[in-house]
Amino acid sequence: MLSLAACTESAPPQTKTLVPQPLSVETTDGVFHFGPQTVLTIPDETQRPIAEAFANLFTQTAGFTPSVKTGQEGDIVFTPDTTLKAEAYTLCVTPKRIDITAADTRGYFYALQSLRLMLPPSIEGNTQKEENWSIPAVTIKDEPRFGYRSYMLDVARYFLPKEDVLRMIDCIALLKINRLHLHLTDDNGWRLEIKKYPRLTEVGAWRVDRGDLTFPERRNPKSGEPTPIGGFYTQEDMKEIIRYAAERQIEVIPEIDIPAHSNAALASYPEYACPTVKDFIGVLPGLGGYNSEIIFCAGNDKTYAFLQDILDEVMALFPSHYVHLGGDEARKTHWEKCPLCQARIRREHLADTEALQGYFMGRMSDYVRSKGKEVIGWDELTNSKLPDESIILGWQGFGNAALKAAAQGHRFIMGPARILYLIRYQGPQWFEPVTYFGNNTLKGVYDYEPVQPDWKPEYEPLLMGVQASLWTEFCNKPEDVFYLTFPRLAALAETAWSPKGQKDWPGFLKRLDNYLAHLSQMGIVTARSMFNIQHTVSPTPDGKLEVTLECERPDVEIRYTTDGSQPSASSNPYEEKLSVDKDMTIKAATFSNGQQMGEILTLPLSWNLATAKPLVASPKAASIVVNGLRGSLKQTDFEWYTGDLGKDFSLTIDLQQATDINQCTVGCVTNYGMAVHKPRRVKVEVSEDNQTFTEAGQLTYTDADIFKEGNFIEDLSLDTSGAKGRYVRFTFETPGNCPTGHVRPGQPSRVYIDEIIIR
């Protein structure tokens, strides 16, 4: 047998096939060939399932199946080494033999995943191919940085069929992800059969159909409406998922979200809501407005018995050591008014409803712990007394609320929304399907470092690991789930597994391409957002526009045209910022080896009197309103400007000389579901000296004009004939809070402006 002493270490690994990147890699001459006579030798029957699963990869695609036997001699030999860390492995490939050493089944499994990624991607297919079934001679020493490497899948907002969950497990196992956190319950659906309470799936798993409306636009259900949308996993389904994941060394962690995000449960059993709730409770198809404030009653002892019954079935079903109890975003409107909750506060000597949530979560956590399980909760648990020994998942902003738990000696997991929430846009928004908020790009995820320099020394030992989370509000089919997950989960996997300080962005991309080729052979369609171009168009002091084109992949070239024609591999190479001083349509795309890689970016730049003129005493970001470029329907695409939430704002343009002003137009967007609406009033004033202003005109709108449903752009134009001045001030009055009947009643609305046009 090849001695492990031959497995020498090297400097930072240079492999071009493995994601996540191993601890150390050394390549040597030669290749190992797989064939009908290849034998995998295992030390005992414990390793047979993973060895046979690897051997079976060859059956359909290669036309042969390596055999598996116990013993010490063979072509691929498993050898135990208890001195290695959990999940670690060494892999020594020579032309004659492969030696795998590990301390446990997980280590052997991860070694096989590395072998799998070194094979031609067609190994993942289901038809026989003529391939050179070989891998290069190499020595790898590998171990994970974190023991907790997690992917959260929200199956409550969008029910992902069991077969697609299994496909997802295959994809994440290749990345050495070892936790699958299933968000099983929310306002929008209850997805797990609970035998004692059948209405949880008879009622709670189904919602109304709101057609093509996006999640934030959907109105609440009415009593008696049909509820055709949804689905659930039977307990037998979930056993299959758990078993399938376990075979791939993945622990499935259930989340039962309490006390909030509970409309689906309370639609099924409304008696566990506060008695102050008088309205119909239904499974929400969207945000829910005031109905999202309906949560479990913390003053009713029967609520706790109900939840304990549910958790009994959940804990019996899931062998996971952990149960996630949620605890996030609990608005306590009803608790403030509920006589039962207020009596509980007095009886338990609690300070307020926030402390009542601490009591609620502590009581449920104690029950879970009494059954031998550990509790995970979202970081809102730090707002009151933390449940004993609870583990906190930091999600808000950059996840720093989890450090409040660490300061109290609690373990924690980092999953910051601003970086690791996969619901956010993954590339230039002009090319992406609609979702919430801003960007979490592939490179942003890859660059993430969970351990920050300003942490206290005692925090890092309490950090269990990291988690990327996919919320599925904007998913309507399985393809949407995979599109949002990949390739960004691969970037998170590298942070979770590979050593700190060993990141190499260009090298990662080459290795990523190989992983994505494997997924493609598995029939998985992934996002290509990393090949798209992000643009910036900025006014310059000399009255021109400066156009910057960027792609996060350094290994592609940008080609562009300025005459409106489609770019090709022979078009002008983008080498420096472009300067524009007239109407022009720029089109650009990325290319590699003569092949177009990304979508075509089209920038129709249009000139008017305001274009490229300076703004007076305005934030730098406001310059996008005079950059000659209109925004898209996504108000977060970096072509829209807004003021502070709930406040009026003004913008003053310096035309640099006295000018006749005949018409002023302002572009604004309505995104009803996100409470983005046009202003209550637009006022235009002119001045010669930027001191004394004269009104040139104004537009005023009613609630009926403002709070329209839909997602659309409109131009608000004023006839200002006869006005003249050097300075033009635009004042935008906020519409105020969204009215009753809106999908976001009582919430502040926002005004977004993309362009000011003066003629």
WOTA-V962620 format. One record per run of one state. SS is the DSSP state (alpha for helix, beta for strand, coil for the rest). FROM is the first residue (numbers start at 0). TO is the last residue. If there is no record, write none. Layout:
ss-><SS & SS>
from-><FROM & FROM>
to-><TO & TO>
This chain:
ss-><coil & alpha & coil & beta & coil & beta & coil & alpha & coil & beta & coil & beta & coil & beta & coil & beta & coil & alpha & coil & alpha & coil & beta & coil & beta & coil & alpha & coil & beta & coil & beta & coil & beta & coil & beta & coil & alpha & coil & beta & coil & alpha & coil & beta & coil & beta & coil & alpha & coil & beta & coil & alpha & coil & alpha & beta & coil & alpha & coil & beta & coil & alpha & coil & beta & coil & alpha & coil & alpha & coil & alpha & coil & beta & alpha & coil & beta & coil & alpha & coil & beta & coil & alpha & beta & coil & beta & coil & alpha & coil & beta & coil & alpha & coil & alpha & coil & beta & coil & alpha & coil & alpha & coil & alpha & coil & alpha & coil & beta & coil & beta & coil & beta & coil & beta & coil & beta & coil & beta & coil & beta & coil & beta & coil & beta & coil & beta & coil & alpha & coil & beta & coil & beta & alpha & coil & beta & coil & beta & coil & beta & coil & alpha & coil & beta & coil & beta & coil & beta & coil & beta & coil & beta & coil>
from-><0 & 3 & 6 & 23 & 33 & 38 & 42 & 44 & 62 & 66 & 70 & 75 & 80 & 88 & 93 & 97 & 102 & 104 & 118 & 120 & 124 & 133 & 142 & 147 & 154 & 161 & 173 & 178 & 183 & 184 & 186 & 188 & 190 & 191 & 192 & 198 & 202 & 205 & 207 & 214 & 217 & 228 & 230 & 232 & 233 & 234 & 247 & 250 & 258 & 262 & 268 & 269 & 272 & 273 & 288 & 293 & 295 & 296 & 300 & 317 & 321 & 326 & 332 & 337 & 338 & 347 & 352 & 370 & 373 & 378 & 383 & 390 & 394 & 401 & 406 & 411 & 414 & 416 & 420 & 421 & 424 & 425 & 428 & 431 & 438 & 439 & 441 & 446 & 456 & 460 & 462 & 470 & 477 & 485 & 487 & 497 & 504 & 521 & 528 & 531 & 533 & 539 & 544 & 550 & 556 & 561 & 562 & 563 & 571 & 573 & 577 & 580 & 583 & 592 & 594 & 596 & 600 & 605 & 614 & 616 & 619 & 626 & 640 & 641 & 648 & 671 & 674 & 675 & 676 & 680 & 687 & 693 & 700 & 702 & 706 & 710 & 733 & 736 & 737 & 747 & 748 & 749 & 750 & 752 & 758>
to-><2 & 5 & 22 & 32 & 37 & 41 & 43 & 61 & 65 & 69 & 74 & 79 & 87 & 92 & 96 & 101 & 103 & 117 & 119 & 123 & 132 & 141 & 146 & 153 & 160 & 172 & 177 & 182 & 183 & 185 & 187 & 189 & 190 & 191 & 197 & 201 & 204 & 206 & 213 & 216 & 227 & 229 & 231 & 232 & 233 & 246 & 249 & 257 & 261 & 267 & 268 & 271 & 272 & 287 & 292 & 294 & 295 & 299 & 316 & 320 & 325 & 331 & 336 & 337 & 346 & 351 & 369 & 372 & 377 & 382 & 389 & 393 & 400 & 405 & 410 & 413 & 415 & 419 & 420 & 423 & 424 & 427 & 430 & 437 & 438 & 440 & 445 & 455 & 459 & 461 & 469 & 476 & 484 & 486 & 496 & 503 & 520 & 527 & 530 & 532 & 538 & 543 & 549 & 555 & 560 & 561 & 562 & 570 & 572 & 576 & 579 & 582 & 591 & 593 & 595 & 599 & 604 & 613 & 615 & 618 & 625 & 639 & 640 & 647 & 670 & 673 & 674 & 675 & 679 & 686 & 692 & 699 & 701 & 705 & 709 & 732 & 735 & 736 & 746 & 747 & 748 & 749 & 751 & 757 & 758>
